[in-house]
Amino acid sequence: MKILQLDTNLFPDCDTVVASIDLLEKEHKVTRIDIGRKTLDDNDWDSIVTAILAADLTITV
């Protein structure tokens, strides 16, 4: 399964979810993208949308 983790920096208590995703990484492909940066440009967003569409599961933390 392809799992996409979107790091937003919106959830200060996300450590438990991130730890769970780390466990899933042993058996699944996990991609992490930091979308909390303020310097994202159109090309970055295009890549993010492509990654979302390619993922079987998207988790926002």
Protein Blocks (a to p, Z undefined) as FASTA:
>chain_A
ZZddddehlamklmmmmmmmmmmmmmmccddddfkbckbcfklmmmmmmmmmmpmbdcdZ
Z
